[in-house]
Amino acid sequence: MADLPDAATCYELLARMALIRRFEEEAGRQYQRAKAGGFLHLAIGEEATIVGVASAMREEDYLVGTYRTHGHAIARGTDPKRVMAELFGRVDGTSGGRGGSMHIFDAERRFMGGYGIVGGNLPIAAGLALASDYKGKDAVTVCMFGDGASNAGNFGETMNLAALWSLPVLFLVENNLYGMGTSIERHSAQTDLSKKAEGYGVPGRRIDGMDVLAVREAVAEGVRAAREERRPTMIEAFTYRFRGHSAADPEVYRQREEVEEWQEKDPIEGFARRCLEAGVLGEREVREVREKAEREVLAAVEFAEASPEPALDTLYESLYVLDSAAGWYAIDERSPEPHRGEHEDRMPAAARELAEAGAAYAGQPDGPRPNPAEHGDAQEGSEPEVAAEREGVEDR
């Protein structure tokens, strides 16, 4: 077990974990209120891994996450207000309200985003590390991914290139024992994930991901090796999410007793208790940490609700299209003359005529519409009734 650092560092580590926990809890509540849209993946229970990693990095280092990364951005210094605004889809969010929960991004703090594609961040991390090497910079890239991503094809490709080119990168797999709802024993033949990259030349080690100091110590060494020796390594951090894979997860794949057992290893409560027992922090400091987190999160919600939604006329901004290829955002093929989908007001005459004819053909006879519960399906009526309905449409 790593020794406790000074009081100021302990206070900061505890404060970061408490803030992330409270933010995640409130994000889940706002999602239930339909304030946050899209998907929502909470990392409640994994705070020690998140904060331990970020605390061992320099400002110039890059961090790449997955789709469970609200806390990762906050740990790197992103204002919780901007993260919450992104969940709300508002213009003051980290991605202008366009990315949502799965795509938090803050280039200023070198948090290079969350990625919805499992394992999609691995080759991107290798590219960032290659760029640092190419430019002769000391920046190290830390790539965090889940246990399920270790089975993706680009996992092996990335590890091979990282070792072959001696890239300054540290890979950390957040092993929370489940790839969505599939346990690690069912999705990985090699359950010791620290060994999965050794065959490619990337050594690995296992640590306790529920211990913020153990994570901090291991990552500090991995970052040092990457920076000073240009040697990639991989760390497997055992952690656990107390909530489901996503907000819509019924959690039928694990037992309540298992969750309760892991909750007894709560990384925040465990670290606070250790600091209190060692006399490094007092009850007042621990209480202050929680109260401060509460105020910051409530302020973030207030900020997000006050932030405006993106204007409709900005819908097609910030999209990547090659001008030389004259790319279209969408194609409307309702006529022999396909046209740009976003230019419906300038559609060819043939397309407009077909659209209007289709609308007319789909029109309903005047008068109240029949109630299927009382009159049945019109198609099941007698032939004279069906014929009469058709005539009524044609007459119009």
N, C-alpha and C positions, 0 to 999 in steps of 0.2 A: 504494500500500500504506500502510495506516494505521500511524502510529508506535506503538511499544510503550509501554504505560502504565507506571506504577511497578511495582516488584517485588511488592508486596503484591497488586495487582490481577492481575498476570500469574499469580501463584501461585494465586489464587482461581479464575480462569478455567480454568487447567489442571486444578486439583483437581476442579472441577465436571464437566468433560468426562470426566476419568478415572473418576470415580465413576459417571457415567451409563453409560459404556461397560462397566464391570465389572458393573454391575447388570443391564444388558441381556444380557450373556453368561450370567450366572447364571440369569436368568429363562428363557432358552432351555433351559438344562440342566435346570432344575426342571420345565419343561413336558414335556420328554422323559421325566422320571421320573413324570409324571402327577400332580405336586404342584399345578401350576397348571392350572386347567380352562378351558373355553371356547376362545376364539380368542386368539392371541398375535401381535402385530405389533411387531417390533423396529425400532428406529431406529439401529442400529449404523452409523456412518458419517455421521450427521446431527447429531452432537453440537455442532459449531460453530454451526449455525443455532439450535439450542435454547438454548445458553448465551449466545450473542451477543444474542439477543432478550431473555431474562430479565434479563441484566446491565444493560440500558439502561432498565429499567422501575422505577418507584417502587413502594413497598409498597401504596399505595392503588389502583394501576392493576389492571385486569382482564386476564387472559389466558384465551383460549378456544382449545382444541386440537382435534385430530381423534381418531382411535382408536389413534394411535401416540404415546402421551403419557406413558409412564412417566417419561422424562427431563424432560419439561416440568414435571411436578409437583415433581420433585426440584430442578430449577433454580429453582423459585419458593420453595423452602425446606421442602417437605414431607419428613418423616422417611422415609428409604428403608425403614425397618421397616414403616411403615404401608402403603406402596405394595406391598411384597412380600406382606404379609398380605392385601391385597386380591386379589392374583393367586391366592393360596391359597384365597380364599373364606372368610376367617376374620373374626370379629367385630371385631378390632382394625384391620381394613383401612380405607381412606379412605372407603369407602361401606358399611362394616359387612359386607363380604364379599358384597354383593349386586350389585355392578357389574362386578367382574372387570377384566381388562386394558383393555377398551375404554371403561370408564366411570370412570376415576380422577377424583376430585373433592375439592377442598379449599377451601371457601368462606372459611375463616379467612385463607388466604393469597391469596385472590381468584384462585385457579385454578378457573375455572368449568366444568371438566370436559372429558372426551373425549367424542366423539359417534360412534356407529356408523354414522349416516346420512351418506353423502358429501354435503358441502355443507350439512348441517343446522345447522352451527354459525354460518353466515354471518348469517342474520337474527337469531339470538340475540345475536350481537356487536353488531349495529345496535341492538337493544333495550337492551342494557347501556349503550351510548354515549348513547342517547336519555335513559335514566334519569339519567345523570350530568349531562347538559345540563339536564334538567327540574329537577333538584335544585340546580343551580348549583354542582356539584362540579368539581374540577380533574382528577378521575380520567379516565384514557385507557383505552380498550379496544384490546387487540391481538388480532387474530384470525389464527390460523395454519391454513392448509388446503393440501391437495395439488393437484397440477396437474389431476387428473381432476375435482375439484370446480369448476374454472373453467368447465366445460361445463354445470353444473347450472342449471336455470331460475332458481332463487333467487339465483344469483350476480348476474345483471343487475338483479334487483329490489332486492337489497341495495345494490349500488353506486349505483343511482339514488337511493334514499332517503338514503344516506349523504351524497351530494353535494347533494341537494335541501335537506336539513335541516342541512347543515354540521355533521355529527356528529364528535365527538372520537374517531375510530377509525383505527387503522392495520391494513391488511390485508397479510399476508405469505404468499405462496404458496411452499410448500416444493416446488420443482420437482425431483423426483428422477428425472425423465425417463420414468417409467412410471406409468400409472393402473392399478393392480394389475399385470396382465401385458401391457398395451397401451401401446406406445411413444407418446410425445407427438406424433410425426409422423402417427400413425394415428388419434389421438383428437381432435386439435385443428387446425383449419384455420389458425389464427393461432398459430404456435409461440413467438412472442415474447409471453409471457404478461403482461409489464409493460404491454403496450398494450391488453389486453383490457378494461380499465375506463375508458380515457380517453374513450371515446364517451359515457360516463355522467357525466363530469365528475370522475373520480378519476384524477389523474396517477400514473404509475408509473415505476419504475426497476429495472434489473437489477444484482445484486451476486453476488459469489462466496460461496456459502453454505458453502464448506469453509474459509473464513477467518473465525475468530471475531471478529477485530478489525474486518474489513470489515462484518460483520453488525451488530456493536455500534454502529459509527459511523453506519450507515444508519438503523438503528432509532431511535437517539437523536434523529436529525434528524426522522424521521417522527413520533415521539412528541411532540417539541417543537412541530411544526406543528399537531398535533391539539390539544395542550393550550393553546397560546398563540393560535393563529389559527383554531381550530375548523375545521381543514381536513383532510379525509380523504385519505390517500394509499395506494398499494399498492406493495409491494416483491416482486420475484421473486428468490428466492434459489436459485441453482443448487447442488444438493447431490446426494447419492447414498446409497442404502441398500446396504450390503455384503451383507446377507442378503436372502432372498426377501420377497415382499409379506407373507406370514404364515409361521408355522412349518410349515404344510403345503404351501408353495409348491415345486413341483419345478423352477422356474426354467428352463423350456424356451424362454422367449421372448428370452433374451439369452445372449451368448457369454461363456465364462469369461475370455477375453482382455480383454473390456470391463470386467468386474469388477476384474480385476487391475490394469488401467490406472488405475481410479479409486482403488483401494486405495493406490497410490503417492502419492495426494494426501491420505492420512489426515489429518484435521484435528487430531488430538491429537499425532501424531508430528511433524507439520509445525510446530505452534505450540511444542512443547517444544524442537525443534531451533533454532528462531529465537530463543527465549529464552536458550538455552545459548550460541549464537553471539554474541549481543549482550552476554552477561555479566550479564543481568538475573537469571537463575536459575542455580544450579549443579547439578551432578550429584546432590548430596545432596538438594536440594529436589525434583528430579524423581523420584528414587527414593522419597522420603518420600511424595509424592503417590500413587504407585501402591500402596505398602504400606498407606497409610491407607484407600484405596478398597477394597482386599481385605478389610481388617478390618471395615469398615462393612457390606459386602455379606454376608459370612458371618454377621455378627451379625443382619442383617435376615432371613436364612433361618432362623436359630435362633429368632428372635422369632416369625416366621410359623408355624413348625411347632408352637410352644408355645401359640399363640393358639387358643382353642376355635372350633368351627364354630357358626354360628347355630343356636339351638334351633328344633326343628321347629314349635313352637307360635307362632313369630314369622313364619311363612311369609307371612301376609297383612298384616303391619305395613308402614307407610310406603308404602302404595299410594294413589294419588290417585283417590278416588271421591267424587262429589258426594252428600252425605247427603240433600239434598232430592230427588234423583232415585232414591233407594233402589237404588243400583247394586249389581249382583251381580258377584262376582269370576269366577264361571263358571256356566253353565247346564246342567243335566242334563235332557235331553229324551227319556229312555227310556220315558216314559209320557205319557198324555194330560194329566198334571198336572206341567209342568216345575217343578223346584225348584232351589234354590241348590246349585251344584256342591260348595261347601265344606261343606254340611250333609248329607252322605250319611247320617249316622246318624239324621237326622230326615226321611228321604224319605217321600213319601206311600205309603199301603198298596199302591196299584196299582203304583207303581214298584218296590216291594220284591218284590211277587209276580211281576212280569215278570222282574226280575233273577234271582230264585231259579229261575224256570221255565227261563230261558235257560241258567243254570249247569247245571241238571239235564239239559237237552236236549243240552248239549255234553259230558256225562259219557262216560267210556270204559267198556267192559265190564270185568268183573273179570279178573284174570290178567295175564300179561305182554303188553305191546303188541307188535304184529307189527313185524318189522324190514323196512322197505321194500326194503332191498338183497337180502333173501332171498325175501320173499313178494310183493314188488311192491305197487303201490297197491291198496288195498282196493276202490276204485271200479272197478278194471279186472278184478276177479275175476268169476266166473260169477254169474249171476243168483241161484241158490240160496244162494251164499255171502253175497252182499250182503243178500239177504232175511233170512238167519239173523242177520246182524249187526244189522240194523234191529230185529228182534224182541227181540234181547238188550237193546238200549237201551230199547225200549218197556216190556219187563217190569220194568225197574228203576224 
